[in-house]
Amino acid sequence: MDLRLNGKTVLITGASQGIGAGLARAFAEEGCAVRLTARNVEKLEAVKAGIVETIPDAIVDLFPEDLTAPGAAERLAATVGDVDILVNNAGVIPSGSLFDINEAKWRDGWELKVYGYINLCRLYYPLMKAAGGGVIINNIGNGGEISDPRYIAGAVGNASLMAFTRALGGSSLDDNIRVIGVNPGPVDTDRIYNMLKKRARDVLGDESRFGELALTYPLGRPAHVHEVTDLIVFLACYRSGYTTGTVMTVDGGIASRRSIV
């Protein structure tokens, strides 16, 4: 299936590991010029090296930034310039109950993921409009649908980004811009195993038993990274040209496992 993404320019935040690194490779494989940003320069360089090793003609440019720093988003947009596709992916909101997450940790988590997404949308939407159109994809997370009290800061932050995506994307096609959200559930990255170890320590009293918790996921495993990144790449292409103002969940059905008792 030809996605007609060859030659497109993509900016991916949080691109130094996990889903972000997977997205960098997936878009490069489609012939896109990828612009990658994250705080960790060494990890970004490793991602680039891994891509060009197998895709020698790949165009991969690095823009290390801490997007929580004052003026960082503006500096990034000014340096990167116009892009066809923006993927907001940076940020990790800490897990824990209301009484585990103090105000400072809550604000720190939201600064990058919630306000970081909003700030880059505010900067890139008018640039895309002036250029004739574009695509913004917000990688959010199914925590905004489940409302787990043990992930309360993330649940509230993700729910906010879901509402933001729908509000911005509802009429964005009038400007030939599509704004879409993706809600992954557990994904096979370091982050989910760190969360599982913390949950195993709290619930089972032994973090080494985290594998028992992973077995409760659909198919007894987290999602493979490509099961999320492939969807995002498709949503970014012209074949998904009527999709905007919506959020798609990729969690094996976890968020839909409701019970009346």
C-alpha positions in Angstrom: 0.0 0.0 0.0 1.5 3.3 -1.1 1.1 5.8 1.7 2.5 8.7 -0.4 4.6 9.8 2.6 7.9 9.9 0.6 9.4 13.4 0.9 7.3 14.5 3.8 8.9 16.2 6.8 8.0 14.9 10.2 8.9 16.4 13.6 8.7 13.8 16.5 9.1 14.8 20.1 10.4 12.4 22.7 12.2 10.5 19.9 15.1 9.2 21.9 13.5 5.9 23.0 10.3 3.7 23.1 7.5 4.7 20.8 9.3 7.9 19.7 12.3 6.0 18.4 10.0 3.5 16.7 8.2 6.3 15.0 11.5 7.8 13.8 12.3 4.5 12.1 8.8 3.9 10.7 8.6 7.3 9.1 12.1 7.1 7.7 11.3 3.7 6.2 8.4 5.5 4.3 10.9 8.0 2.9 10.2 10.9 5.2 12.8 13.4 6.4 12.6 13.0 10.2 13.4 15.8 12.7 13.9 14.3 16.2 13.9 16.1 19.5 14.4 14.9 23.1 16.5 15.9 26.1 19.1 13.1 25.9 21.6 13.9 23.1 23.4 10.5 23.3 20.1 8.5 23.0 19.1 10.7 20.0 22.4 10.0 18.3 22.0 6.3 18.9 18.5 6.4 17.3 19.9 8.2 14.3 22.8 5.8 14.0 20.4 2.8 14.1 18.3 4.3 11.3 21.0 5.3 8.9 22.8 2.0 9.4 19.8 0.2 7.7 18.5 3.1 5.6 21.6 4.8 4.3 19.8 7.5 2.4 17.5 8.4 5.4 17.4 12.1 6.3 17.5 12.3 10.1 18.2 15.6 11.8 18.5 16.0 15.6 17.3 19.0 17.6 18.0 18.3 21.3 15.8 20.3 23.6 14.3 20.2 27.0 10.7 21.3 26.1 10.0 22.2 29.7 12.5 25.0 29.6 11.2 28.5 29.0 11.2 29.4 25.3 12.2 25.8 24.3 9.1 25.2 22.2 9.5 28.5 20.4 13.2 27.8 19.8 12.5 24.4 18.5 9.8 25.6 16.0 12.1 28.4 14.8 15.0 26.0 14.3 13.1 23.2 12.7 10.9 25.3 10.6 7.9 24.0 8.6 6.9 20.4 8.8 4.2 18.4 7.2 3.5 16.2 10.2 4.0 16.9 13.9 3.9 14.0 16.3 3.6 15.0 20.0 5.1 12.1 21.9 7.3 13.5 24.7 6.6 13.2 28.3 6.0 10.7 31.1 3.5 11.5 33.8 4.3 9.7 37.1 2.1 6.9 38.4 0.7 6.9 41.9 -2.3 7.9 43.9 -3.4 11.4 44.8 -1.3 11.1 48.0 1.7 9.7 46.3 2.1 12.5 43.7 2.8 15.8 45.3 2.1 19.1 43.6 5.7 19.5 42.2 5.7 16.1 40.6 2.2 16.6 39.3 3.2 19.9 37.7 6.5 18.5 36.3 4.6 15.6 34.6 2.1 17.9 33.0 4.6 20.5 32.0 6.1 18.3 29.3 3.2 16.1 28.2 0.2 18.3 28.6 1.4 21.8 28.2 4.2 20.6 25.8 1.7 19.2 23.4 -0.5 22.3 23.6 2.4 24.7 23.1 3.6 22.9 20.0 0.1 22.8 18.6 -0.2 26.5 19.2 3.1 27.1 17.3 2.6 24.7 14.5 -1.0 25.0 13.6 -0.6 28.5 12.1 2.5 27.4 10.3 0.7 24.5 8.7 -2.3 26.6 7.8 0.0 29.1 6.1 1.7 26.3 4.2 -1.6 24.8 3.0 -2.2 22.0 5.5 -0.6 19.4 7.7 -1.2 16.7 10.3 -0.8 16.8 14.1 -0.9 13.5 16.0 -1.0 13.5 19.8 0.3 10.2 21.3 -1.7 10.3 24.5 -2.5 7.0 26.3 -5.4 4.9 27.5 -5.0 6.1 31.0 -7.3 9.0 30.1 -10.1 6.4 29.5 -9.6 4.1 32.4 -9.3 6.7 35.2 -7.1 4.4 37.4 -6.8 6.1 40.9 -3.3 4.6 41.0 -2.4 6.7 37.9 -4.4 9.7 38.8 -2.0 12.5 37.4 -1.7 10.6 34.1 -5.4 9.8 34.0 -6.4 13.5 34.3 -3.6 14.7 32.0 -4.4 12.2 29.3 -8.1 12.9 29.5 -7.3 16.6 29.1 -5.3 15.9 26.0 -8.1 13.8 24.6 -10.5 16.7 25.0 -7.9 19.1 23.6 -7.4 16.9 20.5 -11.1 16.7 19.8 -11.7 20.4 20.4 -8.8 21.4 18.1 -9.4 18.8 15.5 -13.2 19.2 15.2 -12.9 22.1 12.8 -9.3 21.9 11.8 -10.1 20.3 8.4 -11.4 23.7 7.4 -7.8 24.7 7.3 -6.7 21.4 5.7 -5.2 20.3 9.0 -6.0 17.1 10.7 -5.5 16.7 14.5 -5.8 13.1 15.8 -5.1 11.4 19.1 -3.8 7.9 19.7 -4.2 6.1 23.0 -1.8 3.2 23.4 -2.2 0.9 26.3 0.8 -1.0 27.7 3.6 -1.1 25.1 6.8 -3.2 25.1 9.1 -0.4 26.3 11.2 0.2 29.4 8.5 2.5 30.7 5.8 -0.2 31.1 8.2 -2.6 32.8 9.2 0.2 35.3 5.5 0.8 36.0 4.9 -3.0 36.4 7.8 -3.3 38.8 6.4 -0.5 40.9 2.9 -2.0 40.9 4.3 -5.4 41.8 6.2 -3.9 44.7 3.1 -2.1 45.9 0.6 -4.9 45.3 2.6 -8.1 45.6 5.4 -6.9 47.8 8.0 -8.1 45.4 9.0 -6.1 42.2 10.6 -9.2 40.7 7.0 -10.6 40.2 6.2 -7.9 37.6 5.9 -10.6 34.9 2.8 -12.0 36.7 1.1 -8.7 36.1 2.1 -8.5 32.5 0.4 -11.9 31.9 -3.0 -10.3 32.7 -2.8 -8.2 29.5 -4.6 -9.2 26.4 -2.6 -12.0 24.7 -0.5 -12.1 27.9 1.8 -9.3 26.7 2.0 -5.6 26.1 1.6 -4.3 22.6 4.6 -4.5 20.2 5.9 -1.0 19.4 5.1 -1.5 15.7 1.4 -2.1 16.6 1.3 1.5 17.7 3.7 3.2 15.3 2.2 1.6 12.2 -1.2 3.1 13.1 0.3 6.5 13.6 2.1 6.4 10.3 -1.1 5.4 8.5 -3.1 8.1 10.3 -0.5 10.6 9.0 -0.9 9.6 5.4 -3.4 10.8 2.7 -5.3 7.5 2.9 -6.6 8.7 6.3 -7.5 12.1 4.9 -11.0 12.3 6.5 -9.8 11.5 10.0 -9.6 14.3 12.5 -10.9 15.4 15.8 -10.9 11.9 17.2 -8.9 9.6 19.4 -8.0 6.0 18.5 -7.2 3.4 21.2 -4.7 0.6 20.8 -4.7 -1.4 24.0 -6.0 -4.8 23.1 -9.4 -3.9 24.5 -8.3 -3.0 28.0 -10.2 0.2 28.2 -13.4 -1.6 27.0 -13.3 -4.3 29.7 -16.2 -2.8 31.7 -18.3 -4.7 34.3 -21.6 -3.9 35.8 -20.6 -5.6 39.1 
